[in-house]
Amino acid sequence: MSRLIDGAVFIATSLDGFIAAEDGDLSWLEPEGVDIGDAGYDAFWADVDAMLMGRLTYDATAGDDSWLYAGKRVLLLSTTAVMDADPRVEVVRSLEEAAERLAGARTYVDGGQVIRAALRAGHVRTLTVTTVPVLLGRGVPLFGDLPRLALRHEATRVLPHGYVQSTWTVTN
């Protein structure tokens, strides 16, 4: 039997459920002049032991001047990334390999494809989703094609500028 990751998702979506525009643009998350603060991210980050991300998320953040994930173990789930090319990450080729390495670790699961795969496999325990008051019309969906999953609502709070954040526990 595969070991399970103690996965947690912390992500923002448009009101119509997209995590990025079709071209990958994220500028709609915090338009110019809008500051919602950390929205609980700092406390969330302090509570996780590791991070599991996909290749698109890695590519979007790897070139930043400062590594956003310093101090945490970071696994990159990719079938194409070069092993040992970036000493800040451990490349894993499958979700099963990630689960073996991260079993029991409270893990931040990030990236649309990785989140969906982890949900399908039962590796996500909590979801914190911040809804941004914008309709994109088209883009990269957060959930897409998933089996039915039962969720228990834990909390909802209204953030500045009409952002709404809800936390859910996966119950099945």
Secondary structure, DSSP 8 states (H G I E B T S, - for coil): -----EEEEEEEEETTSEEE-TT---GGGS-TT---TTTTHHHHHHH-SEEEEEHHHHHHHTTSSS-TTTTSEEEEE-SSS-TTSSTT-EEESSHHHHHHHHTTSEEEEESHHHHHHHHHHT-EEEEEEEEES---SSSEESS-S-----EEEEEEEE-GGG-EEEEEEE--
